[in-house]
Amino acid sequence: MTIHSLKFKIAISAVLVVFSAGCVAQNSSLTAAQREASVLAQLAAQRPIEAGSSYWLEELTSLEIRDLISSGTTTVIIATGGVEENGPYLATGKHNLILEGVCPALAEKLGNALCAPLVKFVPEGNINPPTGAMRYPGTISLSASTYEALLTDISRSLKQSGFTDIVMIGDSGGNQTGMANVAASLGASWGNSETRIHFIREFYDPGWVETEQFTERELGVAESGNDGYHDDIWVTAMMMVTDPEQVRFSQRVDAGLASINGVAITPLEDAIALGKKMIEFRAQYTAQAIVKAITASTD
């Protein structure tokens, strides 16, 4: 038997041991103490393989998350996006696409953070009768109470996991009040707990304006018109970093409409590079606000 084969057999055996423990834990014939002992054994188990690598919580295994928290990755970011009308070119998941690019960059800046799964559904207006973005097909809206309940349960779950700093950011204006309410409520109820919760309003306000001014001042890119859509060069360029087809890049090129508010989104490589610089700035700006908030909460 080769060394490689031996290592493989050992790894498989370790997995089977953990799996068996899980099955035992589900066996209702066991005592509560036996089931608890089995769960504790799983929680203490060694990883049978090398850890994967991702800033996204949902792309990591439970054991990988456990080990990251143990080694100091104790901050987790809850990012809220939305599904709404954004004109003829941009997909309804605009905010979510932007956050797919920004959140990992932000976690990297912080150095000790992960990104929770995106909260893709947020308040977008009254459903019936429809108001705001709900007047347009494809928009999905939550009531304020549902949104806050969702954020509350996500935050409580992350506290249970062992994260000590829970950070909330939102890419849309309608997201802000609910996050502020949840942070205030949970912060008060958790009291002197080891876990703190932070609503970082700066990500949206003045983060968006600061990003626009940076693009104009430092990168020399400024809009020269208004096409009249729920769209602009900052949104478009940051979305293109994740997926150019979500701004219908190829179709707009074919139709001779590859610009927004007087700014061209061609060549493709240049537009993506512009979006990356915007994301880099926005991540750095927000990271500074997060560090300030965490420091203030521990003083």
ZIDA-V699993 format. One record per residue. N is the residue number from 0. PHI is phi in whole degrees, -180 to 180 (* if undefined). D_LAST is the distance of its C-alpha to the last C-alpha in Angstrom with 2 decimals. Layout:
# ZIDA-V699993
((N,PHI,D_LAST) (N,PHI,D_LAST))
This chain:
# ZIDA-V699993
((0,*,58.42) (1,-77,56.24) (2,-61,52.75) (3,-61,51.47) (4,-65,53.28) (5,-62,52.01) (6,-61,48.37) (7,-64,49.04) (8,-65,50.59) (9,-64,47.73) (10,-63,45.19) (11,-63,47.31) (12,-61,47.69) (13,-64,43.95) (14,-63,43.57) (15,-64,46.42) (16,-63,44.87) (17,-64,41.62) (18,-62,43.75) (19,-62,45.93) (20,-61,42.98) (21,-65,41.91) (22,-64,45.44) (23,-62,45.51) (24,-62,42.31) (25,-88,44.12) (26,-75,47.21) (27,-70,47.47) (28,-78,49.87) (29,-80,47.15) (30,-75,45.26) (31,-60,41.69) (32,-65,40.73) (33,-68,42.61) (34,-65,41.02) (35,-63,37.52) (36,-62,38.46) (37,-66,39.70) (38,-63,36.51) (39,-62,34.45) (40,-66,36.92) (41,-65,36.40) (42,-65,32.62) (43,-96,33.08) (44,-65,35.88) (45,-79,35.94) (46,-67,36.40) (47,-82,40.11) (48,-136,39.65) (49,-65,37.41) (50,-71,34.39) (51,-77,34.82) (52,-135,32.61) (53,-165,31.09) (54,-88,27.89) (55,-93,29.30) (56,-54,28.55) (57,-72,32.11) (58,-99,33.67) (59,-114,32.22) (60,-82,33.51) (61,-60,31.62) (62,-68,31.81) (63,-65,30.53) (64,-65,27.46) (65,-55,26.92) (66,-70,27.16) (67,-66,24.86) (68,-61,22.05) (69,-61,22.83) (70,-93,22.67) (71,115,19.23) (72,-84,20.16) (73,-113,17.70) (74,-108,17.22) (75,-132,20.13) (76,-106,21.27) (77,-100,23.41) (78,-108,25.57) (79,-108,28.00) (80,-115,31.26) (81,152,34.50) (82,-129,38.29) (83,-154,40.03) (84,-69,42.85) (85,-140,42.40) (86,83,45.86) (87,-81,48.78) (88,-110,47.10) (89,-96,43.66) (90,-62,43.24) (91,-64,41.63) (92,-86,38.71) (93,-44,37.57) (94,-63,33.85) (95,-67,33.88) (96,-62,35.64) (97,-63,33.09) (98,-68,30.19) (99,-61,32.20) (100,-88,31.90) (101,-77,28.40) (102,-62,26.38) (103,-62,27.48) (104,-65,26.92) (105,-68,23.35) (106,-61,22.77) (107,-65,24.36) (108,-62,22.12) (109,-70,18.96) (110,83,20.69) (111,-141,19.28) (112,-134,20.39) (113,-125,23.47) (114,-107,25.14) (115,-68,26.23) (116,-54,29.79) (117,-60,30.10) (118,-88,30.35) (119,-87,33.64) (120,-113,34.66) (121,-143,33.02) (122,-63,34.34) (123,-128,37.10) (124,131,39.12) (125,-68,41.35) (126,-83,43.70) (127,-147,46.76) (128,-72,47.76) (129,-71,45.93) (130,-133,43.68) (131,57,41.74) (132,-68,41.76) (133,-70,43.51) (134,-78,46.72) (135,-113,46.95) (136,-60,48.09) (137,96,45.57) (138,-69,42.47) (139,-122,40.61) (140,-123,38.51) (141,-109,36.34) (142,-70,35.98) (143,-59,32.55) (144,-68,32.52) (145,-66,33.52) (146,-60,30.94) (147,-69,28.07) (148,-65,29.53) (149,-63,29.73) (150,-63,26.11) (151,-64,25.09) (152,-70,27.23) (153,-63,26.18) (154,-63,22.48) (155,-63,23.34) (156,-65,25.50) (157,-70,22.88) (158,-62,20.51) (159,-61,23.55) (160,-69,24.02) (161,115,20.78) (162,-70,18.62) (163,-100,14.90) (164,-133,14.19) (165,-106,17.01) (166,-114,17.51) (167,-114,20.32) (168,-132,22.36) (169,-137,25.79) (170,-93,28.67) (171,-131,30.59) (172,-61,30.18) (173,-70,31.25) (174,-85,28.48) (175,-69,25.54) (176,-61,25.89) (177,-63,26.20) (178,-66,23.09) (179,-62,21.08) (180,-64,22.75) (181,-67,22.10) (182,-62,18.39) (183,-66,18.11) (184,-67,20.47) (185,-69,19.14) (186,-58,15.49) (187,-70,16.86) (188,-73,19.22) (189,-79,16.94) (190,53,14.69) (191,-91,12.75) (192,-60,14.47) (193,-69,13.37) (194,-97,14.31) (195,-117,12.47) (196,-124,14.73) (197,-133,14.51) (198,-95,17.48) (199,-102,17.82) (200,-61,20.43) (201,-59,20.54) (202,-57,22.60) (203,-93,25.40) (204,-136,24.87) (205,-101,24.99) (206,-54,25.12) (207,-65,28.82) (208,-63,29.82) (209,-61,27.92) (210,-66,29.76) (211,-62,33.03) (212,-67,32.60) (213,-61,31.72) (214,-64,34.88) (215,-74,36.99) (216,-75,35.62) (217,-95,35.10) (218,-103,37.52) (219,71,40.20) (220,-113,40.55) (221,-140,41.01) (222,-71,42.85) (223,-120,46.15) (224,-165,47.12) (225,-142,46.30) (226,-77,48.17) (227,85,47.15) (228,-110,45.30) (229,-79,41.86) (230,-168,41.23) (231,-160,40.33) (232,-69,40.13) (233,-70,36.35) (234,-59,36.63) (235,-61,39.85) (236,-65,38.78) (237,-69,35.58) (238,-63,37.68) (239,-66,40.24) (240,-63,37.85) (241,-81,37.88) (242,-164,41.52) (243,-59,43.87) (244,-73,46.22) (245,-78,43.73) (246,-110,44.45) (247,56,48.15) (248,-58,48.41) (249,-65,51.87) (250,-66,53.37) (251,-70,52.19) (252,-61,53.65) (253,-62,56.93) (254,-92,56.98) (255,70,56.14) (256,-124,52.90) (257,-86,50.33) (258,-156,48.27) (259,-144,45.88) (260,51,45.75) (261,86,47.76) (262,-115,45.77) (263,-71,47.57) (264,-109,45.99) (265,-120,48.55) (266,-63,48.84) (267,-56,46.75) (268,-62,45.07) (269,-69,44.00) (270,-66,42.50) (271,-67,40.49) (272,-62,39.31) (273,-63,38.22) (274,-61,36.31) (275,-65,34.53) (276,-68,33.40) (277,-63,32.09) (278,-63,30.17) (279,-59,28.79) (280,-65,27.54) (281,-65,26.13) (282,-65,24.31) (283,-65,22.77) (284,-61,21.82) (285,-72,20.20) (286,-58,18.43) (287,-63,16.66) (288,-67,15.63) (289,-67,14.43) (290,-60,12.34) (291,-62,10.75) (292,-67,10.23) (293,-66,8.91) (294,-62,6.37) (295,-63,5.38) (296,-75,5.74) (297,-104,3.83) (298,-73,0.00))
